[in-house]
């Protein structure tokens, strides 16, 4: 699908299936297809719009409402476990492989070229990522990645804190015109300000997922950093 995230929509349909107390077997019967086929539909990362439309009709749902609900799915907070962070502290190269593979969705050759890795070193990194439950390796060295979803990183733990500082400093150094803003707002306006920022961030986090799934789009990488705190800039 080019304009919406198939996986997110199927998750919404799966949720509606549970709400209506319908089993896969019953829905497959309604659609007049084998249950195994239906399960493949729900487990796939992509699929045709007609498939979504058929399931919506069977469940008595508006296709537009389901798609809108999927696109408005709240952003999820993400962080690595302590074990994963301890591992990345010792092996930054494998973290770089993880980032390029999972978040930038680069292919094997592109990652090897960017990180100057041999094929053997790349495969070793994949094995380590699999061992740390960050990806799944299958038969014939196939790689199953975590599904793409809008996330907001939570920088807690030593590795995450070091990464946050490194990326923040890098972003400031690379930005030719960094901006700093100061406000004085009522508590209610502050809350509105935070909600507006969160809504904007979620909108473009979701759009990132949608456009990553559209091979016709020419994408530009953009780094974004946002933070705010109460109090004055003048500390005494």
N, C-alpha and C positions, 0 to 999 in steps of 0.2 A: 504494500500500500504506500502511496506517495505522500498523502497529506495528513494522515493520522497514524498513531502508533498502534499497530495491530495487537501487540501483546497487552498493552494497557486496556484496550477495549475488551479483549477476551477475559481479562481479569474482572472487569466490571460485569460481564455476562455471567461469569462463574459465580460471582457474588449474588446476582439476581437469581440464579439457579437455586442456590441455597435458600434464599429468602422465600422462594415459591415451593420449597421442599420437593424439588424434582431431582430425580437421579439421572445420571448419564444415560442409563438404560431406557428410562422413560422418554427423555428428550430425543434420543436416537430413534425410538419407535415413532414419535411424532414426525420427525424429519424423514423417516423411511430410509435410514442409512445404518450401516453396522455401528455398534457401540465403539468398536476399535477405531473406526474412522473419526467419530466425534471426539474421542480422546486425543487423537492426533491433531485435530483442529485446535483444541484448547491448549495443547502443549507446544504448538508451533510458534516460531518467532515472527512469522509473517504469513500473510494469506490474502486472498481476494476479498473485495468488498461484498460480493454476493454471499459469501459465507456468513458474514456478520449479519447481513440483511435477513437471511433465512432463519438464523437463531433468534433474532429480535422478533420476527413475525411469530415464531413458535411460542415465544415467551410473552407475547402481547406487549412488547416494548417499542417505544419510539427510537428509531435508529439515531436521529439527531440528539435526543436526550442522552443516550448511552455514550455517543462519541463525545458530547460536551462534558459529560461527567468524567470520562476517562482523561480528557485533556485538562480538566481542572483538578486532577488528582493532586493532593497536597504533597509538597516536597518532603522528602524524608531526610532525617539527620543520620549521618553515617560517620563511623570512626572504625579504626582497626582495633582488634583485641590486643591485650598486653603481649601475648605470645607473638602475634604478627608484628607488633611494633618492635619488640626485642629482636626479631629476625631481621627486619628492615634496617635497624641501627647497625647491624653487622654486615649487611649486604645491600648497599644502595643501588648497585647495578640491577639487581633483581626487582627492586621497587620501580626503577625506571622502565624496565620491561613491562611490569604490571600496568603502569600508568599508560604507556603508549598502546598497549594491547587492549586494555579494558575501557579506558576513557577516550583515547583518541582513535581507537579502532583501526590502528595501522596493521598492515599485513606483515608476515614474517620477514620478508626481504627488506622492507622499509625500516623495520625496527633494528635489524642487524646492521644496516648501513648507518643509521643515525647514531647508534651506540657503539659502532665499530666492533661488533661481536661476530665471532665465528659461528657457524651453524651448530657446532657442538656446545659452545658456551650458551647459546640461546636455548637449546634443548635442556641444558642443565637448569637454567632459570625457570623454565616451564615446570620441570619436575619439583623444584623447590616451592613454586607457587601452588602446585597441586597438593603437596605435602602440608602446606599451611592453609589449605581449604580456601584459596583465593580464586582458583580456576579448577576445572575438572578435565583431566586427560582421559581420552577414550581409546578405542582400538585404532591401530595404525597412526598413532600420534595425533589423533584428532583432538581439538581443543574446544571445550565448551565454556564460554565466558558467562559471567553474571549478566542478566538481562539489563539493558539500558533503562535507567530510570532517573528522574530528577532528584538530585541529592544535595544536601548542604553539609559540608564537612564540619565535624566537631573536633576542634584541635585540643584534645586532652591526651595526656601521656607524653613521654619524653620525645619519641620520634615525631609525633604530630606537632608538638610545640616547636621542635627544631625546624621542621618542614615549613610551618607557618611563618616563622621569622625569616627563613631563607627566601621563601616566595615573596613575602611582603617587601623585603629589602630589594629583591630583584625587580619587583614591579615598580618601586619608586625610582630605582636607578634607570630603568628602561623607559620611563614615562618622561617625555620632553616638557610636559606642562602639568605637573601634579597639582591638585586643588585641595584646599583645606577650607572647611566651612564652620562657622560658629552661629548658634541660634540661642535665643532665650524664648522658651515656650511654656505655656501652661501645661500641667500634667495631661490634660485631655488632648491637647495638640501634640504632645510628645508621643502619646499612644497612637494617634492618627498617623503621625510621621513614620513610626515603626511599621505600622500595618501597611502603609502605602509602599514602603521600601520592600517589605516581604512579598507583597503582591506582585511588584514589578520583577523581583528576582525569580519568583516562581514562574511567572509568565515566560521569561526567556530561558529558564532551565528546562521547562517543558518543550519550548520551541526547539531547543538544542536537540532533544531526543527525536522530535518529529523530523527535523531536517537531516539528522544523521542517518535516518532511515530512507531518505530520498536521494538516490544516486544522481539525480539530475541537478541537484543543488551544488553550486560551487561555494564551499564553506571557508570562512576566514576564522582563524583562531583568535579569541579575545580573552584576555585575563582580566579578572574583576576582583576588587578588594573593597570591603565595606566594613566600617566599624564606627561605633559612637559610644560615648560615656558621659555621665553627668559630671558637672563641675567646671571650674575655670581652667584656662590654659596657664594661668599664673599660680604657681605652687610656692607657698612660703612655709 
